[in-house]
C-alpha cells in the first residue's frame, strides 16, 4: 500500500455516481450480458481516467460492477431467498426512526418497506463477478497515471445483516459461514494485485439499536463480527487491506451515531494497514480529537474523510487542507491519506449529490491535499 512519503496522497471510499448512459443499460430488462460486459469495461476505464484527472491518486472502479455497497453480495452467494415483509429498519436507523418519522418516511419510505433475505442453505460464494471487476480495474489502470488501485468488498457484519437465519440456527455459525464465503472475494481482490477495502457501516450503525437494550449486547454482537472479519482476512498481508467504517450515507440528522471513541478499539483490532473513517460531516468532524487520546499503532495509516457526501456544498480547498494538517500533526504526515466520508452512490441508482458536485468535491480534495503538502513538507514539495 502506498503511503504519503513526500506529499499527501488522495483517495475516496469507493462508490461513484454512475453515468446515465451506463445506468440505462443496467436497468434494461432483459439485459444483454455481452453488451453489459462491454459497457461495464468501458465505464470502468472512463471512471478511472476521470478520477486521475480530478487529482485522485488511489482509484477504484467506482463500484460500477455492484448494485449496491453491501447487498451486491447477495447476487454472488448461494443460500438465500427473498422474504417479504420482514425488514426491520430499527437496526440501522435507531431512535431517529422515532424522533424524525416524517423525514425518515420522505427519505427512506421505499427502502423501509422493502423485503429482506432468508438464509435457507449453506452460504457459498461465486467468484465470477469479482474476477470480472478485478480484471476491468487492471485494464483501466494501465497507463492511467494512477498511483494505486483498490476494490471494495463488504464485511461480514454488513453482509445480509438483517437476514433471517433459517439454516444454521446459530448466530456464530451463521456469521462465520458468511465470513468464510466472503473470504473468497477478499482473496480474489488480493490475488489480482489490488488493495482490498472492506466496508463495514453496520458495525457502527447497530450501536444505537443495541445499546438501548444493554451496552453489553452491542459489544457481544460487534466482537463476534470483528472476530469473523479477522478470520476472513487471514493470510492477506495487512499492507494490502483498508478498513472503512462509516455511519451510513443516508441524509438523516445522525443524532444517534456511535461515538468513535466507543468503537475505535474494535476498529483497530482489524488487521488492516489503513483505517478509513468519517471526519468531514458536522456530526463527526470533532472526532479528530480521539486520536489525541488513542495512539495510532505503528505502521498504520488513517484515511480521514476530508470531503463529505452529506452536503452539496463543495468544501473549500483550504478547509480540506486544514482538516488534513490537523490529522497529520497528531499521527504523522506519512500516516495520513486524504479521503471522503462515504460513497456518493450507496446504490447504483441512488446518488447523494449531483455528479458535477461530486467531481468538484474530488477536485477540491486534490487541491486541499496540495495545500496541506506545501504546509507539511515545505513549498517545494507542492
N, C-alpha and C positions, 0 to 999 in steps of 0.2 A: 504494500500500500504506500502510495506517495505521501510525503509529509511536506509541510511548509518550511523548506530548508532555507531559502533565500527570499521568499515572499509568501504572502498568504494565498493559499490555493482556494479555489471556489468549487462548489458542488451544489446539489439540491437534494430533495428527498426522493424524487422518482417520477411521480405521475404528472405528465404534461398534457395539457388540453389537446385533444385530437383535432386535426383539420376536418372541416365539414365534408370534403371530398372523400376522405377515408371513412368517416362515420356513415356516409351514405351506403358504402359497400358493407360495412359492419352490420347495418340494420336491414340489409337486403335479405329477403326470405322467398325462396330458399337461397342460401348463399353459395356462390360458385367457389369451391375450395381452391381451385388453381388461381382464379382471379384474385381471391382474397390473399393468398400466399404471396403473390407477386406485388400486390398493393402494399401489404404489410412490410415486405422487404424494402420497397422504395420509400415508404413513410418513415421507417426507422433511419434510413440513410439521410433523409431530409432533416429529421429532428436532431440528429447528431450534428449535422452541419449548422443548424440554427443555434444549438447550444454553444458550439465553439464560436460562432460569430457574435453571440451575446457576451462572450467572455467567460464562459463556464469551462473550468479545467477538467473536472472529473465528471463525465457524462454517462448517460444511460440511454436506453431505447424508448424512454418516455412511458414505459409500461404499455406500449401500444398493442402488445400481444395478449393483454389481460383485459377482462371485462370489468374488473374492479381491483382494489388494492388487496382484498382478502378473499372474497367469495369466488374469485377466479379458480381457486384451488379445488372447488367442488366440481369443476369441469375437468379436472385432471386426476381425481381419485375415484376409486370404486368403493362401494359400501354404503352409499347414501341415497335417499329418495326424498322428494318434496313432500312436506306435510302442511296442509292448510290450517290456518288459524291458531298456530302455536307460538308465534313470535312474541317475545316479551321485551319491549323497548326499555323497561326499567334497568336492564342490565347495562345499558350503555348511555342512557340519558339521566339516570339517577333522579335526584329530587327536582331537577329542572323540569321534569315532566309534570310535577305538581305545581311548581311555582310559576311556570310560564306556559300554561296549557295552550293558549291561543297561538303563541309563537311556535311552539312545537308542532301544532297542527298545520300551521301555514308552511313551515319549513320542511316537516317530515311526515305529513299525513300519509302520503303514498307509501312511504317506507315502513311506517309503524304498522300498517295493515298487511304487510307482505307475509307470505308463508315462510316457514323455516324448513330445516332439513332434519331427517332422522337417520341415524346410523343403524343399518339393518344387516350389515355383513362386515367381513374383515376389511379394514382400510388398506387399500393398495394404490400406489402412485404410478401413473403412466408418464414417462419422461419425454414423450414425443414433443409436446408443446415447448417445454423448457429448452430442449435441444435446438428447436427451431429459433427460439428467441436468442439463445446464446450465439448461434451461427449468424443471425441477422445483425447482431451488435458487432460481432467480429468483422463482418464485411463492411459495416458502416464506419468502423474505427480506422480502417486502412486509409492512410494519407489524409486523415481528418484534421490533424493538428491537436487532437485531444490529448491530455496528459495521461488519462486512465479511464477505464470503463467499469461500470458496476451494473449489476442486475438485482432487482428486489425479489424477495420471497417472504411469504407470511410466516409468522412464528406459531408454534403450537397453541399458545394462549389465545391467539386471534383467529385461528382457523376453525370455522364452524363452531365458534364458541357457544352459540346459543342452540346448538343442535340437541336433539333428543337421542339418548343412547339406548337403543333397543337391541343391542347385540352383545356388548361387553358386560353390561350391567355392573360396572365397576369403574369409578371415576379414574383411578390411577391407570388401570389397564387401557381405558379409552384414550386418555391423554398421551400415554407412552406409545400407543399404536399410531396415533396421529403424528407424533414426533418421528417415529421410525419411517413413516411414509414420506414426510417432508424432508427427511434426511436425503432421500434420493434426489430431490430437487436441488438441495444445497450442494450436493456433490457434483451435480452436472454443471452448476454455475462455476464452481471452483475448478473443475477439470477443463472447462472452456477457457480459463485464464482470466476470468473477470473477478472483481471484488464482489463478494456477496453481502448485500444489505438485507438484514432480517427486520421486518416491520412488525411492531407489536403495540398497537394503540390500545388494545383491550387490556393489557397488563395495567395500564393507568385507568382506563375507563371503568373497570369493575370496582374500583376503590370505593366510590361513594355508595354504590348499591350494597356492598358487603359490610363496610364499616358501620352502617346504620344498624346492622344486626349485632355485630360484635367485631371489634378490630382484629381479633384473632382469626376470625373467619376469612378476612382478606389475606392475612399473612399465610394461612394454610393453603388457600386457593392459589396464591401467587407463587409460593415456594415450590409447589408441585410442578407448576408450568415452567418456572425457570430451570428446575432440575431436568425437565423434559427437553428444553431447548439445549441445555449443556450436553445432554446425551445425543441429541441430533447433530450437534456440531463437532462431535469427536472426530479426530483425525484431520480436520481442516485447520490449517495454521491460523492463529489469531490475527496475523497481519493481512489476512485475506477476508476479514469479517468486519462489517459495520453493523451496529445495532441501533435501530431507530425506535424511540418511544415518544409518542405524542398523546394528545388529549382529544383526538378526533378533529377532522377538518370541517365539521358542520358549523354553520353560522348560528350559534346559540350564545347566551351570555357566559357560559363556562364558569358559573359561580361555585360549582361544587367539584371542580377538577381536583385530582390528587395533588397535594403539595409535593414538589420534587424532593424535598428533604425526607419525606415519609417513604419514598420508594427508591431513592438513589442507591441504597445498599443492595437492593435486588438487581438493579440495572448493572452495577459494577461486578456482580457475580458472573455475568455472561462473558465467556471468553472471547470477546471481540477486542480489536485494537482501537476502534473508534466508536464513540457514542454520539448519536445524532439526536438532539433534544430541542424542543420548542424554547425560544428565548426572545422572540421579537413581538409576539402579540401582547396586548396590555395586561393580560391576566398572568403572564409568566415572565415578563421581561425582568422583573426584580430578582428572579431566582439565580442570576449570576452570583449573588451573594452566597449561595450554597457552597460554591467552590472555594470560598474563603475559609469555610469550616471543614469541608470534606476534601481530602487531598486526592487529586487525580493520580492513580497509580503510575509508577514509572513506565515509560514507553507507550502510554495510552494517548489517545487523541480525542479532543472534543470537536464536534461539528455543531455548534450552536446555530439555531435559526436566527439570522440577522435580517431577513425579509420574511413577511408573513402572507399567507393566503387569506387571513381573517378580514383584511380590509382592502378596499380598492385603491387607497392612497398609495402612490409609489414612493417608497422610502427615499429620502434624500441621501445621496452617496456619503455625505458627512455623518449622517445619523448611522448609516451602516458601518462606516469606519470607526465611529466611537464605540459601537457595540463590540466590534472585533477587538479593538485595542483593550477594552475593559477585560475581556476574557484572556487576552494574551498577557496582560500584566499579572494575572493571577496564576495561570497554568503554564505560561511559557509560549512564546510566539510560534515555535516549531510544533507545538502541540495543539494548534488551532487550524481548522479548515472552515471557511465561511460557508454556511448553508442556508436552507429555508426551513420554516417551521414544519410544513407538511406538504402533501401533494396538492396540485391545483386542479386535479380531476379525480375525486375519490372513486368515481365510477367512470367508465369510458364516455358516457353520455351526459355526465354531470360536471359542469365547470364552476369553479368558485369565484373567478373573476373573468373579465373579458380577456381573450387571448392576447390582445395588444398590451393590456395592462400587465399580464404575466411576463411577457418578454421585456417590457420596460423595467419590471422589478428585477429580472435577471441582469439586465444591463446596469442597473443601479448597484446590485450586489457586486458585480465585477469592478465597477468604478470605486465603490467603497473599499473593496479589498486592495485596490491600487493605492488609495489614500492611506489606508492602515499600514500597508507595507512601507510606504515612504516614511511614516512616523516611526515604525518599529525597527526598520533596518537603515534608515537614512535616505535622503533624497535620491541618491544614486541608484538605490535598489528599485525605485519606482519606474 
